[in-house]
Amino acid sequence: MSLSLSSKYISADVQHYLELLQVLVSRNLKVRYRGSFLGIYWSLLNPLIMTGLYTAIFGATFAKYYDNSLLNYVLAALTGLIVINFFSASTSQALSSVVGNGALLNKIRLPVSVFPVSMITANIFQFVMGTYPLLAIVALIKSHSLVNVFAILLPFIALVMFCVGIGFFVSSLYVFFRDLPYFYELVVFMLWISSPVFYPAAIVPNSVKPFLSINPLSPIIESLRQITLSGNLPDFMMIASALLSGTIFAILGWAYFHQSRSQFMDLL
């Protein structure tokens, strides 16, 4: 009997959490694109424009690393930008989500974790509606396999888990250190410049590679490129490495958030 009641309470809590998440995601998207003509498709247009700039500047130089194909360089740069833009937007928005809703949390008892999660979920919705169809078309043309089309979601899941972990960490840290956004901009820039986004990993000097190899975004980018552009079946070892890294960061971020949230209300 007690087990049945406990299950019912857990089910009610989960339902309440999901309903609240839906409301917050809807609010985030409406506020973000209020008055915008293109709406969520800006999340796709931004990397397309940046890819055009990178191609104009670096395309002729780096195309030789992509089978002397300028188109391959364009697609490689685009996949890298999609990853780094998703990470930057999701974690930067999650960073301020708890502090930004401090007044609401002081009035109403709500699950604090839903705020950073809602920011990341809004970006997931944008990816599914805008970016994923484009990547799926490219993967289908290159590989002629539906396996690759659906396998795109695996490194993306790893990316989401990584963003969730970092989002939990920075959103809780910002409660205690209000200068964090300025420092975090530098962190994001360092991750961007150390990720093979607009340059091929092959040109990185051997003396620097050990430092760049610790960048958790690199295996996600390389895995997404392998699935989308190589024309071969997915490298599941590479995918497993990305998923393991994402899982570790998600667990560590949640652990820090869970440990710190008891002190939030005194500082919000």
CYANA upper distance limits for C-alpha pairs under 8 A (distance plus 0.5 A):
  1 MET  CA      5 LEU  CA      6.85
  2 SER  CA      6 SER  CA      6.54
  3 LEU  CA      7 SER  CA      6.63
  4 SER  CA      8 LYS  CA      6.71
  5 LEU  CA      9 TYR  CA      6.75
  6 SER  CA     10 ILE  CA      6.72
  7 SER  CA     11 SER  CA      6.55
  8 LYS  CA     12 ALA  CA      6.65
  9 TYR  CA     13 ASP  CA      6.65
 10 ILE  CA     14 VAL  CA      6.67
 11 SER  CA     15 GLN  CA      6.64
 12 ALA  CA     16 HIS  CA      6.58
 13 ASP  CA     17 TYR  CA      6.58
 14 VAL  CA     18 LEU  CA      6.67
 15 GLN  CA     19 GLU  CA      6.63
 16 HIS  CA     20 LEU  CA      6.63
 17 TYR  CA     21 LEU  CA      6.53
 17 TYR  CA    111 PRO  CA      7.99
 17 TYR  CA    114 VAL  CA      7.76
 18 LEU  CA     22 GLN  CA      6.63
 19 GLU  CA     23 VAL  CA      6.88
 20 LEU  CA     24 LEU  CA      6.73
 20 LEU  CA    114 VAL  CA      8.13
 21 LEU  CA     25 VAL  CA      6.54
 21 LEU  CA    114 VAL  CA      6.71
 21 LEU  CA    115 PHE  CA      8.41
 21 LEU  CA    117 VAL  CA      8.29
 21 LEU  CA    118 SER  CA      6.25
 22 GLN  CA     26 SER  CA      6.61
 22 GLN  CA    118 SER  CA      8.37
 23 VAL  CA     27 ARG  CA      6.64
 24 LEU  CA     28 ASN  CA      6.50
 24 LEU  CA    115 PHE  CA      8.09
 24 LEU  CA    118 SER  CA      6.53
 25 VAL  CA     29 LEU  CA      6.74
 25 VAL  CA    118 SER  CA      5.80
 25 VAL  CA    119 MET  CA      7.31
 25 VAL  CA    121 THR  CA      7.21
 25 VAL  CA    122 ALA  CA      5.79
 26 SER  CA     30 LYS  CA      6.67
 26 SER  CA    122 ALA  CA      8.25
 27 ARG  CA     31 VAL  CA      6.56
 28 ASN  CA     32 ARG  CA      6.44
 28 ASN  CA    118 SER  CA      8.46
 28 ASN  CA    119 MET  CA      7.67
 28 ASN  CA    122 ALA  CA      7.44
 29 LEU  CA     33 TYR  CA      6.63
 29 LEU  CA     40 ILE  CA      8.37
 29 LEU  CA    122 ALA  CA      7.06
 30 LYS  CA     34 ARG  CA      6.02
 33 TYR  CA     39 GLY  CA      5.68
 33 TYR  CA     40 ILE  CA      7.55
 34 ARG  CA     39 GLY  CA      8.32
 38 LEU  CA     42 TRP  CA      6.66
 40 ILE  CA     44 LEU  CA      8.39
 40 ILE  CA    126 GLN  CA      6.26
 40 ILE  CA    129 MET  CA      8.38
 40 ILE  CA    130 GLY  CA      7.72
 41 TYR  CA     45 LEU  CA      6.75
 41 TYR  CA    126 GLN  CA      7.95
 41 TYR  CA    129 MET  CA      8.50
 41 TYR  CA    130 GLY  CA      6.25
 42 TRP  CA     46 ASN  CA      6.36
 43 SER  CA     47 PRO  CA      7.83
 43 SER  CA    126 GLN  CA      7.23
 43 SER  CA    127 PHE  CA      8.12
 43 SER  CA    130 GLY  CA      7.67
 43 SER  CA    131 THR  CA      8.12
 44 LEU  CA     48 LEU  CA      6.95
 44 LEU  CA     82 ILE  CA      8.48
 44 LEU  CA    130 GLY  CA      6.42
 44 LEU  CA    131 THR  CA      6.20
 45 LEU  CA     49 ILE  CA      6.66
 46 ASN  CA     50 MET  CA      6.80
 47 PRO  CA     51 THR  CA      6.35
 47 PRO  CA     78 LEU  CA      6.79
 47 PRO  CA     81 LEU  CA      6.22
 47 PRO  CA     82 ILE  CA      6.75
 47 PRO  CA     85 ASN  CA      8.04
 48 LEU  CA     52 GLY  CA      6.79
 48 LEU  CA     78 LEU  CA      7.19
 49 ILE  CA     53 LEU  CA      7.00
 50 MET  CA     54 TYR  CA      6.72
 50 MET  CA     81 LEU  CA      8.38
 51 THR  CA     55 THR  CA      6.49
 51 THR  CA     74 VAL  CA      6.93
 51 THR  CA     77 ALA  CA      6.51
 51 THR  CA     78 LEU  CA      6.14
 51 THR  CA     81 LEU  CA      8.06
 52 GLY  CA     56 ALA  CA      6.69
 52 GLY  CA     74 VAL  CA      8.14
 53 LEU  CA     57 ILE  CA      6.84
 54 TYR  CA     58 PHE  CA      6.10
 54 TYR  CA     59 GLY  CA      7.24
 54 TYR  CA     77 ALA  CA      8.13
 54 TYR  CA    198 PHE  CA      7.02
 55 THR  CA     59 GLY  CA      4.65
 55 THR  CA     60 ALA  CA      8.06
 55 THR  CA     70 LEU  CA      8.42
 55 THR  CA     73 TYR  CA      7.98
 55 THR  CA     74 VAL  CA      6.78
 56 ALA  CA     60 ALA  CA      8.33
 58 PHE  CA     62 PHE  CA      6.56
 58 PHE  CA    198 PHE  CA      8.26
 59 GLY  CA     63 ALA  CA      6.10
 59 GLY  CA     70 LEU  CA      6.68
 59 GLY  CA     73 TYR  CA      7.04
 59 GLY  CA     74 VAL  CA      8.01
 60 ALA  CA     64 LYS  CA      8.38
 60 ALA  CA     70 LEU  CA      7.59
 62 PHE  CA     66 TYR  CA      7.82
 62 PHE  CA     73 TYR  CA      7.61
 62 PHE  CA    199 TYR  CA      7.41
 62 PHE  CA    200 PRO  CA      7.71
 63 ALA  CA     67 ASP  CA      7.43
 63 ALA  CA     68 ASN  CA      5.38
 63 ALA  CA     69 SER  CA      5.89
 63 ALA  CA     70 LEU  CA      5.66
 63 ALA  CA     72 ASN  CA      7.88
 63 ALA  CA     73 TYR  CA      6.08
 64 LYS  CA     68 ASN  CA      4.53
 64 LYS  CA     69 SER  CA      7.38
 65 TYR  CA    200 PRO  CA      7.38
 65 TYR  CA    202 ALA  CA      8.20
 66 TYR  CA     70 LEU  CA      8.13
 66 TYR  CA     72 ASN  CA      6.30
 66 TYR  CA     73 TYR  CA      6.51
 67 ASP  CA     72 ASN  CA      8.15
 69 SER  CA     73 TYR  CA      7.06
 70 LEU  CA     74 VAL  CA      6.74
 71 LEU  CA     75 LEU  CA      6.77
 72 ASN  CA     76 ALA  CA      6.56
 72 ASN  CA    229 LEU  CA      8.07
 73 TYR  CA     77 ALA  CA      6.53
 74 VAL  CA     78 LEU  CA      6.60
 75 LEU  CA     79 THR  CA      6.74
 75 LEU  CA    229 LEU  CA      7.97
 76 ALA  CA     80 GLY  CA      6.86
 76 ALA  CA    197 VAL  CA      8.08
 76 ALA  CA    198 PHE  CA      8.31
 76 ALA  CA    225 ARG  CA      6.89
 76 ALA  CA    229 LEU  CA      8.05
 77 ALA  CA     81 LEU  CA      6.65
 77 ALA  CA    197 VAL  CA      6.00
 77 ALA  CA    198 PHE  CA      5.57
 77 ALA  CA    199 TYR  CA      8.15
 78 LEU  CA     82 ILE  CA      6.63
 78 LEU  CA    197 VAL  CA      8.46
 79 THR  CA     83 VAL  CA      6.96
 79 THR  CA    197 VAL  CA      8.28
 79 THR  CA    221 ILE  CA      7.45
 79 THR  CA    224 LEU  CA      7.54
 79 THR  CA    225 ARG  CA      6.99
 80 GLY  CA     84 ILE  CA      6.82
 80 GLY  CA    196 PRO  CA      7.45
 80 GLY  CA    197 VAL  CA      4.90
 80 GLY  CA    198 PHE  CA      7.73
 80 GLY  CA    221 ILE  CA      6.13
 80 GLY  CA    225 ARG  CA      8.48
 81 LEU  CA     85 ASN  CA      6.25
 81 LEU  CA    197 VAL  CA      6.57
 81 LEU  CA    198 PHE  CA      8.45
 82 ILE  CA     86 PHE  CA      6.57
 82 ILE  CA    131 THR  CA      8.29
 83 VAL  CA     87 PHE  CA      6.72
 83 VAL  CA    159 LEU  CA      8.06
 83 VAL  CA    217 LEU  CA      8.28
 83 VAL  CA    220 ILE  CA      8.30
 83 VAL  CA    221 ILE  CA      7.04
 84 ILE  CA     88 SER  CA      6.49
 84 ILE  CA    192 TRP  CA      6.97
 84 ILE  CA    197 VAL  CA      8.40
 84 ILE  CA    217 LEU  CA      8.24
 85 ASN  CA     89 ALA  CA      6.46
 86 PHE  CA     90 SER  CA      6.40
 86 PHE  CA    123 ASN  CA      7.51
 87 PHE  CA     91 THR  CA      6.49
 87 PHE  CA    159 LEU  CA      7.93
 87 PHE  CA    163 CYS  CA      6.58
 88 SER  CA     92 SER  CA      6.34
 88 SER  CA    188 VAL  CA      7.02
 89 ALA  CA     93 GLN  CA      6.49
 89 ALA  CA    123 ASN  CA      8.18
 90 SER  CA     94 ALA  CA      6.56
 90 SER  CA    119 MET  CA      6.74
 90 SER  CA    120 ILE  CA      5.43
 90 SER  CA    123 ASN  CA      6.89
 90 SER  CA    163 CYS  CA      7.11
 90 SER  CA    167 GLY  CA      7.91
 91 THR  CA     95 LEU  CA      6.46
 91 THR  CA    120 ILE  CA      7.87
 91 THR  CA    163 CYS  CA      6.46
 91 THR  CA    164 VAL  CA      8.22
 91 THR  CA    166 ILE  CA      7.00
 91 THR  CA    167 GLY  CA      5.36
 91 THR  CA    170 VAL  CA      8.19
 92 SER  CA     96 SER  CA      7.67
 92 SER  CA    167 GLY  CA      8.23
 92 SER  CA    181 PRO  CA      8.32
 92 SER  CA    184 TYR  CA      8.49
 93 GLN  CA     97 SER  CA      6.93
 93 GLN  CA    116 PRO  CA      8.09
 93 GLN  CA    119 MET  CA      6.60
 93 GLN  CA    120 ILE  CA      8.37
 94 ALA  CA     98 VAL  CA      8.22
 94 ALA  CA    115 PHE  CA      7.77
 94 ALA  CA    116 PRO  CA      4.84
 94 ALA  CA    117 VAL  CA      7.82
 94 ALA  CA    119 MET  CA      6.12
 94 ALA  CA    120 ILE  CA      7.43
 94 ALA  CA    167 GLY  CA      5.69
 94 ALA  CA    168 PHE  CA      7.97
 94 ALA  CA    170 VAL  CA      8.05
 94 ALA  CA    171 SER  CA      6.43
 95 LEU  CA    116 PRO  CA      7.71
 95 LEU  CA    167 GLY  CA      6.57
 95 LEU  CA    168 PHE  CA      8.33
 95 LEU  CA    170 VAL  CA      5.62
 95 LEU  CA    171 SER  CA      4.52
 95 LEU  CA    172 SER  CA      8.20
 95 LEU  CA    174 TYR  CA      7.14
 95 LEU  CA    181 PRO  CA      8.11
 96 SER  CA    100 GLY  CA      6.08
 96 SER  CA    171 SER  CA      6.49
 96 SER  CA    174 TYR  CA      7.58
 97 SER  CA    101 ASN  CA      6.75
 97 SER  CA    115 PHE  CA      6.05
 97 SER  CA    116 PRO  CA      6.07
 97 SER  CA    119 MET  CA      8.05
 97 SER  CA    171 SER  CA      7.05
 98 VAL  CA    102 GLY  CA      6.67
 98 VAL  CA    112 VAL  CA      7.47
 98 VAL  CA    115 PHE  CA      6.65
 98 VAL  CA    116 PRO  CA      7.46
 98 VAL  CA    171 SER  CA      6.57
 98 VAL  CA    172 SER  CA      7.84
 98 VAL  CA    175 VAL  CA      8.03
 99 VAL  CA    171 SER  CA      8.18
 99 VAL  CA    174 TYR  CA      7.84
 99 VAL  CA    175 VAL  CA      6.65
 99 VAL  CA    268 LEU  CA      6.86
101 ASN  CA    105 LEU  CA      6.76
101 ASN  CA    115 PHE  CA      8.42
102 GLY  CA    106 ASN  CA      6.71
102 GLY  CA    265 MET  CA      8.47
102 GLY  CA    268 LEU  CA      5.62
103 ALA  CA    107 LYS  CA      7.10
103 ALA  CA    268 LEU  CA      7.84
104 LEU  CA    108 ILE  CA      6.56
105 LEU  CA    109 ARG  CA      6.65
105 LEU  CA    110 LEU  CA      6.94
105 LEU  CA    112 VAL  CA      8.20
105 LEU  CA    265 MET  CA      8.35
106 ASN  CA    265 MET  CA      7.52
106 ASN  CA    268 LEU  CA      8.15
112 VAL  CA    261 ARG  CA      8.26
113 SER  CA    117 VAL  CA      6.87
113 SER  CA    168 PHE  CA      8.08
114 VAL  CA    118 SER  CA      6.32
115 PHE  CA    119 MET  CA      7.11
116 PRO  CA    120 ILE  CA      7.09
116 PRO  CA    164 VAL  CA      8.30
116 PRO  CA    167 GLY  CA      6.69
116 PRO  CA    168 PHE  CA      7.07
116 PRO  CA    171 SER  CA      7.43
117 VAL  CA    121 THR  CA      6.55
117 VAL  CA    164 VAL  CA      7.40
117 VAL  CA    167 GLY  CA      8.36
118 SER  CA    122 ALA  CA      6.63
119 MET  CA    123 ASN  CA      7.21
120 ILE  CA    124 ILE  CA      6.81
120 ILE  CA    160 VAL  CA      8.15
120 ILE  CA    163 CYS  CA      7.91
120 ILE  CA    164 VAL  CA      7.65
121 THR  CA    125 PHE  CA      6.79
122 ALA  CA    126 GLN  CA      6.97
123 ASN  CA    127 PHE  CA      6.71
124 ILE  CA    128 VAL  CA      6.74
124 ILE  CA    160 VAL  CA      8.43
125 PHE  CA    129 MET  CA      6.66
126 GLN  CA    130 GLY  CA      6.31
126 GLN  CA    131 THR  CA      7.86
127 PHE  CA    131 THR  CA      5.34
127 PHE  CA    132 TYR  CA      6.25
128 VAL  CA    132 TYR  CA      5.68
128 VAL  CA    133 PRO  CA      7.73
129 MET  CA    133 PRO  CA      7.71
130 GLY  CA    134 LEU  CA      7.76
131 THR  CA    135 LEU  CA      6.93
132 TYR  CA    136 ALA  CA      6.45
133 PRO  CA    137 ILE  CA      6.73
134 LEU  CA    138 VAL  CA      6.91
135 LEU  CA    139 ALA  CA      6.57
135 LEU  CA    149 VAL  CA      8.34
135 LEU  CA    152 ILE  CA      8.30
135 LEU  CA    228 THR  CA      7.24
136 ALA  CA    140 LEU  CA      6.56
136 ALA  CA    148 ASN  CA      8.49
136 ALA  CA    149 VAL  CA      5.46
136 ALA  CA    150 PHE  CA      8.28
136 ALA  CA    152 ILE  CA      7.98
136 ALA  CA    228 THR  CA      8.10
137 ILE  CA    141 ILE  CA      6.68
137 ILE  CA    149 VAL  CA      8.25
138 VAL  CA    142 LYS  CA      6.61
138 VAL  CA    228 THR  CA      6.89
138 VAL  CA    229 LEU  CA      7.80
139 ALA  CA    143 SER  CA      6.30
139 ALA  CA    144 HIS  CA      7.96
139 ALA  CA    145 SER  CA      8.25
139 ALA  CA    148 ASN  CA      6.68
139 ALA  CA    149 VAL  CA      6.27
139 ALA  CA    227 ILE  CA      7.40
139 ALA  CA    228 THR  CA      4.78
139 ALA  CA    229 LEU  CA      6.78
139 ALA  CA    231 GLY  CA      7.90
140 LEU  CA    144 HIS  CA      5.29
140 LEU  CA    145 SER  CA      6.27
140 LEU  CA    146 LEU  CA      7.08
140 LEU  CA    148 ASN  CA      7.62
140 LEU  CA    149 VAL  CA      6.68
140 LEU  CA    228 THR  CA      8.49
142 LYS  CA    228 THR  CA      7.64
142 LYS  CA    229 LEU  CA      6.59
142 LYS  CA    230 SER  CA      7.51
142 LYS  CA    231 GLY  CA      5.32
143 SER  CA    148 ASN  CA      7.50
143 SER  CA    228 THR  CA      8.24
143 SER  CA    229 LEU  CA      8.26
143 SER  CA    230 SER  CA      7.87
143 SER  CA    231 GLY  CA      4.45
143 SER  CA    232 ASN  CA      6.60
143 SER  CA    233 LEU  CA      7.99
144 HIS  CA    231 GLY  CA      8.17
145 SER  CA    149 VAL  CA      7.42
146 LEU  CA    150 PHE  CA      6.87
147 VAL  CA    151 ALA  CA      6.41
147 VAL  CA    233 LEU  CA      7.91
147 VAL  CA    234 PRO  CA      8.39
148 ASN  CA    152 ILE  CA      6.79
148 ASN  CA    227 ILE  CA      6.24
148 ASN  CA    228 THR  CA      7.36
148 ASN  CA    233 LEU  CA      6.97
148 ASN  CA    234 PRO  CA      6.80
149 VAL  CA    228 THR  CA      8.22
150 PHE  CA    154 LEU  CA      8.40
151 ALA  CA    155 PRO  CA      8.24
151 ALA  CA    227 ILE  CA      7.53
151 ALA  CA    234 PRO  CA      7.40
152 ILE  CA    156 PHE  CA      7.09
152 ILE  CA    224 LEU  CA      6.79
152 ILE  CA    227 ILE  CA      6.97
152 ILE  CA    228 THR  CA      7.64
153 LEU  CA    157 ILE  CA      6.49
154 LEU  CA    158 ALA  CA      6.98
154 LEU  CA    239 ILE  CA      7.25
154 LEU  CA    243 LEU  CA      8.11
155 PRO  CA    159 LEU  CA      6.69
155 PRO  CA    220 ILE  CA      6.06
155 PRO  CA    223 SER  CA      6.92
155 PRO  CA    224 LEU  CA      6.60
155 PRO  CA    239 ILE  CA      6.50
155 PRO  CA    242 ALA  CA      6.96
155 PRO  CA    243 LEU  CA      7.38
156 PHE  CA    160 VAL  CA      6.67
156 PHE  CA    220 ILE  CA      8.10
156 PHE  CA    224 LEU  CA      8.36
157 ILE  CA    161 MET  CA      6.68
157 ILE  CA    243 LEU  CA      7.81
158 ALA  CA    162 PHE  CA      6.70
158 ALA  CA    220 ILE  CA      7.63
158 ALA  CA    242 ALA  CA      6.25
158 ALA  CA    243 LEU  CA      5.06
158 ALA  CA    244 LEU  CA      8.23
158 ALA  CA    245 SER  CA      7.96
158 ALA  CA    246 GLY  CA      5.35
158 ALA  CA    247 THR  CA      7.75
159 LEU  CA    163 CYS  CA      6.65
159 LEU  CA    217 LEU  CA      8.11
159 LEU  CA    220 ILE  CA      7.20
159 LEU  CA    242 ALA  CA      8.48
159 LEU  CA    246 GLY  CA      6.98
160 VAL  CA    164 VAL  CA      6.57
160 VAL  CA    246 GLY  CA      8.12
161 MET  CA    165 GLY  CA      6.75
161 MET  CA    246 GLY  CA      5.42
161 MET  CA    247 THR  CA      6.53
161 MET  CA    249 PHE  CA      7.69
161 MET  CA    250 ALA  CA      5.90
162 PHE  CA    166 ILE  CA      6.75
162 PHE  CA    245 SER  CA      7.95
162 PHE  CA    246 GLY  CA      4.85
162 PHE  CA    247 THR  CA      7.52
162 PHE  CA    249 PHE  CA      6.03
162 PHE  CA    250 ALA  CA      6.29
163 CYS  CA    167 GLY  CA      6.14
163 CYS  CA    250 ALA  CA      8.16
164 VAL  CA    168 PHE  CA      6.53
164 VAL  CA    249 PHE  CA      8.48
164 VAL  CA    250 ALA  CA      6.23
164 VAL  CA    253 GLY  CA      7.86
165 GLY  CA    169 PHE  CA      6.79
165 GLY  CA    246 GLY  CA      8.33
165 GLY  CA    249 PHE  CA      5.42
165 GLY  CA    250 ALA  CA      4.15
165 GLY  CA    251 ILE  CA      7.11
165 GLY  CA    252 LEU  CA      7.04
165 GLY  CA    253 GLY  CA      4.56
165 GLY  CA    254 TRP  CA      6.66
166 ILE  CA    170 VAL  CA      6.57
166 ILE  CA    249 PHE  CA      7.45
166 ILE  CA    250 ALA  CA      7.78
166 ILE  CA    253 GLY  CA      6.40
167 GLY  CA    171 SER  CA      6.37
167 GLY  CA    253 GLY  CA      7.91
168 PHE  CA    172 SER  CA      6.75
168 PHE  CA    253 GLY  CA      5.72
168 PHE  CA    254 TRP  CA      6.42
168 PHE  CA    256 TYR  CA      8.13
168 PHE  CA    257 PHE  CA      6.15
169 PHE  CA    173 LEU  CA      6.60
169 PHE  CA    253 GLY  CA      5.36
169 PHE  CA    254 TRP  CA      7.75
169 PHE  CA    256 TYR  CA      6.83
169 PHE  CA    257 PHE  CA      6.52
170 VAL  CA    174 TYR  CA      6.41
170 VAL  CA    180 LEU  CA      8.48
171 SER  CA    175 VAL  CA      7.42
172 SER  CA    176 PHE  CA      7.87
172 SER  CA    256 TYR  CA      8.40
172 SER  CA    257 PHE  CA      6.27
172 SER  CA    260 SER  CA      7.25
172 SER  CA    261 ARG  CA      7.59
172 SER  CA    264 PHE  CA      8.38
173 LEU  CA    177 PHE  CA      6.61
173 LEU  CA    180 LEU  CA      8.15
174 TYR  CA    178 ARG  CA      5.92
174 TYR  CA    179 ASP  CA      8.13
174 TYR  CA    180 LEU  CA      6.34
174 TYR  CA    181 PRO  CA      8.25
175 VAL  CA    264 PHE  CA      7.16
175 VAL  CA    267 LEU  CA      7.22
175 VAL  CA    268 LEU  CA      7.58
176 PHE  CA    267 LEU  CA      7.90
179 ASP  CA    183 PHE  CA      7.42
180 LEU  CA    184 TYR  CA      6.37
181 PRO  CA    185 GLU  CA      6.76
182 TYR  CA    186 LEU  CA      7.57
183 PHE  CA    187 VAL  CA      7.09
184 TYR  CA    188 VAL  CA      6.68
185 GLU  CA    189 PHE  CA      6.75
186 LEU  CA    190 MET  CA      6.69
187 VAL  CA    191 LEU  CA      6.77
188 VAL  CA    192 TRP  CA      6.59
189 PHE  CA    193 ILE  CA      6.63
190 MET  CA    194 SER  CA      6.51
191 LEU  CA    195 SER  CA      6.54
191 LEU  CA    215 ASN  CA      7.35
191 LEU  CA    217 LEU  CA      8.15
192 TRP  CA    197 VAL  CA      7.79
193 ILE  CA    197 VAL  CA      8.27
194 SER  CA    212 LEU  CA      6.33
194 SER  CA    215 ASN  CA      7.61
195 SER  CA    212 LEU  CA      7.84
195 SER  CA    215 ASN  CA      7.55
195 SER  CA    217 LEU  CA      7.17
195 SER  CA    218 SER  CA      5.99
196 PRO  CA    200 PRO  CA      6.15
196 PRO  CA    201 ALA  CA      5.98
196 PRO  CA    218 SER  CA      7.18
196 PRO  CA    221 ILE  CA      8.08
197 VAL  CA    221 ILE  CA      8.35
199 TYR  CA    203 ILE  CA      8.08
200 PRO  CA    204 VAL  CA      8.27
204 VAL  CA    208 VAL  CA      7.19
204 VAL  CA    209 LYS  CA      6.79
205 PRO  CA    209 LYS  CA      6.79
206 ASN  CA    210 PRO  CA      8.07
208 VAL  CA    212 LEU  CA      7.01
209 LYS  CA    213 SER  CA      6.37
210 PRO  CA    214 ILE  CA      7.54
211 PHE  CA    215 ASN  CA      8.21
213 SER  CA    218 SER  CA      7.66
216 PRO  CA    220 ILE  CA      7.83
216 PRO  CA    242 ALA  CA      8.22
216 PRO  CA    245 SER  CA      7.36
216 PRO  CA    246 GLY  CA      8.48
217 LEU  CA    221 ILE  CA      6.74
218 SER  CA    222 GLU  CA      6.63
219 PRO  CA    223 SER  CA      6.34
219 PRO  CA    238 MET  CA      7.47
219 PRO  CA    239 ILE  CA      8.48
219 PRO  CA    241 SER  CA      7.87
219 PRO  CA    242 ALA  CA      6.22
220 ILE  CA    224 LEU  CA      6.62
220 ILE  CA    239 ILE  CA      8.10
220 ILE  CA    242 ALA  CA      6.10
221 ILE  CA    225 ARG  CA      6.66
222 GLU  CA    226 GLN  CA      6.56
223 SER  CA    227 ILE  CA      6.76
223 SER  CA    235 ASP  CA      7.85
223 SER  CA    238 MET  CA      6.49
223 SER  CA    239 ILE  CA      6.56
223 SER  CA    242 ALA  CA      8.27
224 LEU  CA    228 THR  CA      6.50
225 ARG  CA    229 LEU  CA      5.92
225 ARG  CA    230 SER  CA      7.58
226 GLN  CA    230 SER  CA      5.60
226 GLN  CA    231 GLY  CA      8.34
226 GLN  CA    232 ASN  CA      8.08
226 GLN  CA    234 PRO  CA      7.31
226 GLN  CA    235 ASP  CA      7.79
227 ILE  CA    231 GLY  CA      7.77
227 ILE  CA    232 ASN  CA      7.59
227 ILE  CA    233 LEU  CA      7.34
227 ILE  CA    234 PRO  CA      5.60
227 ILE  CA    235 ASP  CA      7.91
234 PRO  CA    239 ILE  CA      8.47
235 ASP  CA    239 ILE  CA      6.94
236 PHE  CA    240 ALA  CA      6.41
237 MET  CA    241 SER  CA      6.75
238 MET  CA    242 ALA  CA      6.90
239 ILE  CA    243 LEU  CA      6.66
240 ALA  CA    244 LEU  CA      6.51
241 SER  CA    245 SER  CA      6.73
242 ALA  CA    246 GLY  CA      6.67
243 LEU  CA    247 THR  CA      6.54
244 LEU  CA    248 ILE  CA      6.75
245 SER  CA    249 PHE  CA      6.89
246 GLY  CA    250 ALA  CA      6.63
247 THR  CA    251 ILE  CA      6.69
248 ILE  CA    252 LEU  CA      6.69
249 PHE  CA    253 GLY  CA      6.41
250 ALA  CA    254 TRP  CA      6.56
251 ILE  CA    255 ALA  CA      6.56
252 LEU  CA    256 TYR  CA      6.80
253 GLY  CA    257 PHE  CA      6.66
254 TRP  CA    258 HIS  CA      6.42
255 ALA  CA    259 GLN  CA      6.63
256 TYR  CA    260 SER  CA      6.60
257 PHE  CA    261 ARG  CA      6.42
258 HIS  CA    262 SER  CA      8.34
260 SER  CA    264 PHE  CA      7.56
261 ARG  CA    265 MET  CA      8.41
263 GLN  CA    267 LEU  CA      7.61
264 PHE  CA    268 LEU  CA      6.62
